[in-house]
Amino acid sequence: MLRTGRIVLALVFWAGITLLFLDFTGSVHAWLGWMSRIQFLPAVLALNFGVIALLVALTLLFGRVYCSVICPLGVMQDAFGRLGRLGRKHRNRYGYSPALSWLRYLVLGIFIVAMVSGISSVVVLLAPYSSYGRIVSSLAAPVYVWANNILALVAERLDSYAFYERDVWVKSVTTLVTACVTLGVIAVLAWRNGRTYCNTVCPVGTVLGLLSRFSLFAPVIDTSRCNGCGLCGRRCKGACIDSENHKIDYSRCVVCMDCIDNCSCGAISYGLRRRRKGAEETSASDQASRRGFIAGVGAIIGTAALKAEEKTVDGGLALIVDKKTPVRRTPIVPPGAVSLRHLSRHCTACQLCVSACPNGVLRPSADLDTFMQPESSYERGYCRPECTRCSDVCPSGAIRKITRAEKSSIQIGHAVWVKANCIPITDGVRCGNCARHCPVGAITMVPSDPSDESSVRIPVVNDERCIGCGACENLCPSRPFSAIYVEGHENHRII
């Protein structure tokens, strides 16, 4: 019964979080957005102490239920592990193995150092929630959109507007390759050995493992009932049950309840842990684990404190060909990101904002310093002043929540005119697309020859009014490079 309840809850969380990355309408987030905010690492980076306290208390009470129920990457590993056990021959394929503690703590140490040092490329590769987000947004989302487009085609034939067509495009080849490699590694490890990734690589799993050693409730073995068959150990995906010595390594147990359901003697139950005198009294290894726990928690609190301190075409004037991305000296990051530094230090590159952007503006960065974190580019659309979707969905505080009124006054960059590309200059014809579509009136068309009012008009940008939304760049008919583009600002400012 416990196992069935755990599986049902895990499927609910997995389906809900997956839909957050697939949905492009914004309706799912209104109901299920809280699921992204209770993920461990985003909560730490957002300094959401309420969620952190809840997850710590949950682990100290019931063990690593976060890993088996709430974490979508953990649930996905269970699915691959189940595939590896198909057939009678492979049903009991696991076995007990000693914990690779040195590897777990080494990876955790590297992860914490990378967080403190701002080496985001390491953080985003190891963060479990971010890894799952990249896999879904890069591999599953295109299939989802294709299916939607088929339904849109059918609905159109039936004179219905229940569905509408969306573009299917690869936002970043680098992110796609990274997602494929990540999925391959995790799938192979889970297919062969169950929760190997969780218990040797995942830094969140290591931290929660340190906490779960002291959990109040856990699976316990009744030695008076055990017949020594070893079935529990051969079915344990965490490789944490030493059936010969009747011991369970609670730092690796993800409370999946498989051992309870498969014990024919009823020798394993989930309940209050009781410490026996002698063998289970505090030993040197227990003291070492406590020291490791204190060091790990201290490092996380220190990292959070550092973060807290940081927180103070058309028109028929040109051939319709694909636009190319201009070379920007400074990347553009979305309103609410505050600055390039703030985004880099807080973003886990989960791709939720990229998936949610309705205008095709956000895409993952290929730069090593901001690897797979969101940046803006305006070849497919522009950042509409009334849209705050990215700030609404960000679970880590990398993009702070802003209102529509606030967004209209945040300057994320400024427009730069490129004379050599401008159609009035090159072709001697009228245009003015950039000025007509500027939502803040920052562009004015003036005569190219000040002494001749009848000369062709060219755009002049008022840097004090421009907010960097990219409407001018996106709607400029010049190809392949726009005659006006946006240069980003390292620090956003209010105008």
N, C-alpha and C positions, 0 to 999 in steps of 0.2 A: 504493500500500500504506500509506504514512504517513497519507494523507488518510482512508482507510477506518478505520485504527486510531484516529485522532483522533475521527472521528464516532462510533464504537462507544463509546469512553470517555465522550464528551460525553453520549450518550444514557443511559448508565448513571448518571452523576452527576445529570443532569436528572431522570430517573425517580425516583431515590432521594430527592432533596431534595423533589420534588413530593409523594411519598408521606408524607414527614414532616409536611407541612402538611395532608394529607387524612386520615391515620390517626387514629381516635379511640379505638383500643383500647390504644395504648401499646406494641404488639408490634413495630412497625416501628422505633421509636426504639432499641430494645434492640440492633438489628443495624446500623442506618444512622445513628445519632445523630452519629457522628464526622464525617459529611459536613457538618453544619451548623457544626461547630467549626473546620473548616479554611477557612471563608469569611474573606476578608481583614479586613473591618472588625470583625466580631464578635471575631476573634482579637486585634485591636489593643485593643479596648475591654476584653477579658478579660485583657489583658496576658499572653497566651499566647505567650511569646517563642519557644518551640519551633516553633509553627506559623508565626509571622511569619518566623523564620529560614529555615524550609523553603520558604515561598512566595518569599521574596527570592532564595534560592539557585536555586530552580527557574527564576525569571525571568532571573537573570543567566546561567544556563547555556543555557536553551532558548528564551528570549523569552516572550511573553505567552501561554503555554499555559494559564495560569489563566483568562484571558478566553474562550478557545475551548473549554475542557474542563470546568473546575470551576465557573465562575460560571453559575447557572441562567438569569439574565437574558440573558447573552450567547448561550447556546444557543437561547433563545426568539427572540432577534433573528435568528439564522441561519434559523430556521423561517419567520419572516415574510419575510426577504429571499429565501428560496427560492420562496415564493409569488409574490413580485414578479417573478421571472425565469421564470415558467412560460410556455411558448410560445417558438417559434423567434425571434419578433420581439424579445423582451425578454431573451433568454438572455445577451447580452453588453452589458448596459445600464449598467455602471459606467464610471468613468473617473478618471484621476488629478486630484487637486486639492490645492493647497498646504494645509498644516496651519493651522488656526485656533488657533495657540498662545496668543494673547492671551486667547481665550475659555476655553480649557482651564485655564490657570493662574489666571484670574479666578475660575472656579467652584471650583477647588481651594482658592484662598485664602479664599473665602467659607465653604467647608465647614470648613476648619481653624479659622477664627475662630469659627464657630458651635459647633464642638466644644469649644474652649477656654472660650468664654463660656457654655456650657450652653444654647444656643438649640436645643433638641431638634427643634423643628418644621422647621428647615432641614435638619438632619442626616438625619432620617428620610425626608424627601422625596427627597434625593439619593443615599442609600445603595442600591446596586444589589440586594443580597441582601434588604433590607427591602422594596424595591419589588416584587420577585418574590413574596415571602411574602404581601404584602397582596393581590396579584392572585389568587394561588391560594386563599387562605383566604376571600376575599370573593366570588369569582366561580366558582371550580371546586369548592370544598368543598360548597356547597349541592347542586350536581348530583350529586356523589359520594354525599352522604347520601341524596338521593332514590333513587338507584339501589340503595343498600343497603336502603332501606325497602321497595322493590319485592321484592328478594330475601327480606327478612324476612317479607313477606306470603306469598310462595310457600312458604317454609320452614315457616311456621306451618300452612299447609294440608297439608303433608306430615308434620306432627308432628315437625319438626326445630327445634333451637335453634341451628343453625349461624350464624344472623344474628339480630340484634335491632334493633328500631326505634329511631331517634334523632330528636329534634326538629330541624326545619329553621327557622332564624331568622336574621334580619339583626342581627348584634351591634352594628353602628354604621353609621348612614346616611352619616355623614361619611367613614368609612373606605371604604365602598362606592363613593361618588362619587369619592374620591381614587384608588381602584384603577382605576375605569373611565377616568378622565382619563389616568392614567399609562399604562395599557395602550394607549389610543388614540394617545397621542403617540409611544410607543416603536414601536408597530406601523406607524404611518405613516412614521416616519423609516427604519425597517428595510426596509419594503416599497419605498421610493423609493431609498434610498441605502446600504443595508447597515448597516455599523457606525458610523453617524454619531453616535448617542447615546454609544457607548463612547468615541469619539475626540474628542468636543467637550464632553460634559456630565458623564460619570461620573468622579467624583474618584478612585476606585480605578483606573480605566483610565489616568488621567493619571499617577498615581504609578508604576504598573507600566510605563507607557510610558517614563518617565524611566529606569527600571532597564533596560528591554529595549534601549535604545540601545547598551548595553555588553554585550549577551549574547554568549556564546561561540559558540553555534550559531544559525544563522538561514538563511532562504532567500537564496541568492546567485545572481547572474546571470553566466553565462559569455558574455562579449561575442563570443568567437570563434564561438559556435554560434548566437547570436541573429540572426534574419533581419529583425527590426524590424516584425513583424506587429502588435504591440501588443495581442495577445489577452490576455496576462497582466494588463495594466492594466485592460482592459474587464471582466475577471472578478474583479477585486480588490474585495472588499466593504469593505476599509478605505481605499480610494482612495489607497493609499500607494505604488504602483509607477509611477514615471516611466519608462515604457518607451523614450521617445526618448533620454533621457540615461543609461539603464541604471542607475537608482538606486532604492533602496527606503528609505522612511522607516520605520526599525525601531521608532520610538516608537508608530507606529499599526498596525504589522503584528501581527495576532493569531495568526499561525502556523496558519492554517486549511488550508494546503497546496493550496488550489484552483489557485494559479498553477502549481504543479509538475505537477499532473495534467493541466492544460489546455495546457501548452506542447508543441507537436508536434515541436519541434526538440530537446527535452531540454536547453534552455539554462538552466533554473532547477533548482537542486537544494538540498536542505537539508543543510548541513554546517558545517564550521568556517569562521568568517569570517576572511578574509585582508585586511589593510589594504595598499592600494597606496601607494607613495610619491607625494608630490605632492598630487594631488587629495584623497586620503583621509587625509592627515596631519592632525593636530590643527589645526583652524581656529578662528576667532573664534566661529563658531556652535557648534562642539563645546564650546568652553570655556564658553559661555553655558549650554549644556545641562547640563554638569557642575555649574555653579553652581546651576542650577535643581534638579538632582537632589539636591545636598547640602542645599539649602534645604528641599526637600520632605521628605527623610528626617529632617532636623533638626526640622522642625515636627511630624512624626508622633511622633518620640521624645519631644519636649517635651510633646506632648499626653498620651502614654502615661504620662510621669512625673507629670503633674498628676493623672491618674486613680489612679496608684499611691499618691500621697500621700493622696488622699481615701479610699482603701480601708482605713486604720487604722480542708297545710290540710285540714287537714280537721278533723273533729270535728262538723260540722253546725251550727256556731254562727254562721256568717255566709254571705252569698251568695258563691258561688264566681265571683269576677270577677278580672280581671288586676290584679296588684299594680302600684303605681307606685313609681318610685325616689324615696326620700326625699332631701331637700336636705341634703347633708353639708357641713359647714364645711371638713373635711379629707378628701381622698380616701383610700380604703383601697387599699394595694398589698400584694401577696402576701408571705407569710413568706419570708425569704431575700433580700428586696429591701433590707433594712437600714434604709432611710429613703427619703423622697420624693426627696431630693437625689441619693442614690446611684443610684436607679432612673433618674431623669431624665438623669444624666450618662453612664450606661453603656448605656441601652437604645436599640436601633436601630429599635424598633417593627416588627420583622419578623413579628409575629403568631403565632410558633410556639407560645408559651405559651398564647395565646388559643385556638388550634386544638386544643391538646393537653388543655386543661382538661376533665375528664370531667363536671364538676358544673355547667357553665354559669355559673360565677362570674365569670371574667375576660372583659372586653370592652374595646375600644379607647377611649381617652379622647378627648373632643371639645374639651377645654380647650387653648387655644393653647400654654400653657407646657409641656404634656405631650402634645402632639398625637399621637394614635394609639398612645401607650404604654399598657400594660395597667393597668387598675384593677379593683377588685372591687366587685360589687354582687350582692345576694342575692335577686332576684326569682324566679330559676329554680332556685336551689340554694344550698348553703352550702359553705364551705371545710372539707371533712372532715379531721379531724386525722390520719388515716392516709394522706392523699394528698400526695405531694411531686412530682407530675408536672411542674409548671411549673419547679421548680428543677432537675429532671433534664434538661429539654430546652433550657434557656436557653444559647445559645452565646457570649454576650458578657459573662457575669459580672454582668449587671444583677440577676438573681435567683440568689444564690449557692446552691450545692448544700447541702441540709440533710437530715438524717435524720428519720424519723418521731418519734423521741423529742425531737429538737430543736424540731420544729415545734410540739409540744404545749406548749412552754414559751415560745414567742415571742408577745408581745402586739402585734398589729397595729392594735388599736383597742379600744374598750370599748362595751358596750351602754348605750343611753339609753332610759328608759321614758317613753312619752308617755301621760299619764293620760287625755287627751281621747279617745284611740282605743281604750282598753282595754275589752274586752267585759264583764268583771266589773263595771266601773263604768258603762258605757253601758247594758247589758242586765240587770245584776244576776244573772248566772249564773256558774257555776264554769267555769274554763278551765285554766290552768296548763300550756299547751303549751310555753311558753318554758322553764319550770323542768324539765319532764320530759325535754326533748330537749337541754338544755345538756350538752355532753360533759365539761365541767370542773367542774360543780356550782357555777357562779358565781351562779345565780339561786335565790332562795328565795321561796316564797309565804307572805305574812304577812297577818293580818286587816287589812282596810282601816280598821276602827275598832279601835284598840289596846285599848279598854275592853270590846270585845264580841268574844269568840272565835268566835262564830257568824256574824259578818259576812263578806261575800264577801272572798276572798283576792286580793291583788294582788302583783305581782312586785317584789322588791328585788334590785338588782344589786350584787354585790361586785366593785368595779372592780379590786381587787388580784388576783382570780382569773380574770376574764374575759380571753380571748385574742382576741376580735373575730372569731370564726369565722363568725358570722352565722346559726347554726342557729336562734336565737330569732327573728330577723327573718324568716327564710324560712318557718318553720313557724307563725308567728303567724296565726290565722284572721281577724284584722281586715283589712278591705278598704275602700278601695283602698290605704290606707297602713297599715303595720304599727303596732301599739301599742308596739313596741320595735324600735329600729334601732341600727346600729353606726356610731359616729363614729370616723374613722380617726385614727392617730397619725403625726405627721411623722417621728418617730424610733421605731423598734421597740425594745422592751426585753425582757429575759429575766425571767420571773417564777418 
